[in-house]
Amino acid sequence: MPIKQVLLPLTAWLCLVSIAHAADPLSAISWLQQTNPNTSLPDTVLLEPPVAGTALQPQIVVTPLEKLLAPVGLVPSSATGLPVDLWKGSSSVTLSRLIARVGVRDNPAMQSLLFTLLLSETRPPSGTDDKFLLARLDRLMELGATDPAQALAEQAGPSNNLDRFQRWFDATLLTGDEDRSCAALTAKPYLSPEYSARIFCAARRGDWQTAALTLEATHALALMPKQELDLLDRFLSPDVFEFAPPLPRPHDPNPLTFRLFETIGERLSTAPLPRAFASADLRDIAGWKAQLEAAERLTRIGALNPNQLLGLYTDRLPAASGGIWDRVAALQRFETALNSTSVDAVSKTLPAVWQAMSQARIEVAFADLFSDKIAQVSLTGDSAELAWHIRLLSPSYEPTALPIPVDTRRNRFLSALAQGKPNEVAATTALEQAIGDGFAANTLPPKDMQILLDSGQLGEAILRSMEMFEQGATGNLSDLSAALVTFRAVGLEDTARRAALQLMLLERT
């Protein structure tokens, strides 16, 4: 190998890294190997770690020690393949803005990539402020990944300042782990300026006298709004208000208000609330229907392991019909047919369950769960084609590509795309042409992306490419091509293929 290749910057060798497979980060985070439905994460992109191509001494880079901040993340760099200095060269303000706004709602491959970026063990960008860490925590909460948000805050040091503690406290309230954050607040009351938090934690730790005295003082000094005082009164003195009418429902409750309403027996519905509140419904105290609806909502955004959704779907027989109960029944009938290995039974139940999963927009989770078993059933005709499309949405899309069950031009294009060479089949739609352009040989990323890569700003380049992909998926097809080219240039070949296949196969408006 020529010596100049050894001296290329980090982004250059990243371009040579190929993606091994997409795997569940539960396999990379040991403490998340539990069956508790609160401990869930989506699939993340895993890259093969780079290997040396020569025995020559590499270029030595000198970095001031004060800039080498400790990396923070739940998944080690050796598992994701992303460098610990992923964010170097970019400002925390720019990165925080990108993390907050990049859209991933309709493409599971983009969801997976975003979770990889948020959870990967990386050093913060230049500077020592908390803006970037808080942006990661806020986006995890917005996605409904409360357990990872809690764990990331704990790793970073939740008691270091008020902002970190508030994120940690909110996450623990929704995961049911508030005893840990309350212990920290009791030891360091200055971590929260909110009297309601201090009263709640004092009561949780059995110090009812302190809680009552603090509440009396806040009443006397009017330190809180009346609706908060009324809620805390019922929390501390439930017997006094046993026959009182229910309190007005708050329009925008915070996690503490949500837990207080739950404690006084007036639980709020999580359906109209931000996605993070759905994780609270995964606890055993919620009814089965609430658990199912929360699990679907979190799976839809990639914040829940599909196995946990399957566990809830198959927990018991449907209690009624219509809506979510029809989806439960359809999946249970299909799983029974699949376990019977009856070709006839699978052929009859597969279209119905696929329609149900499409209605809930959790098709990729279904494919992840059942593609291997479906492959073992010798289906024919329309059922075989549907099964093939489902398997193309799974991590095993590449070995699925051949043979093609029904020889049509579109299926040939899908097969070629799964193999990373869609240009071998003539495109007949604008979307196919844009995807083909994204996989064209020797095509370079757009100039602005190349400038970022040349300066080592890999993380920012990936985030901006995700923005381009979102714009491309909604109609700006030149951006779609540019995003796919950039993903492939930095070694995200698997992400590019799966994202393109999902655009082709999932019906999204």
PyMOL commands that set and color helices and strands:
alter all, ss='L'
color gray80, all
select helices_A, chain A and resi 3-6+10-14+25-27+30-32+65-67+77-80+92-101+108-119+131-143+146-156+162-175+178-187+189-191+195-204+208-221+226-236+255-263+275-282+288-300+306-313+324-340+343-360+363-375+381-392+397-400+409-418+422-424+430-438+447-454+458-473+477-489+493-505
alter helices_A, ss='H'
color red, helices_A
select strands_A, chain A and resi 19-23+44-47
alter strands_A, ss='S'
color yellow, strands_A
deselect
rebuild
show_as cartoon
